[in-house]
Amino acid sequence: MNDGGSAFPSPTGNPMQDGGITVRDFFAAKAILGLIPFLQQNSPINEFAIRAYQIADAMLAERAKHE
């Protein structure tokens, strides 16, 4: 899976080693913010996480088309 690399490039080039995040994680974090208003009291929270990563994956796929 293409995770888009480092969202914020780090000195070693390994975002996980340096405490950074991938572009996929960054996109998912942004996407979930847009989903929060749709959260219902009985909504399973993991469904929102799944949807956020689906959005992030779609964003990465679209981004790859233009590289």
Helices and strands as residue ranges (DSSP letters): H 23-35, G 36-38, H 45-65
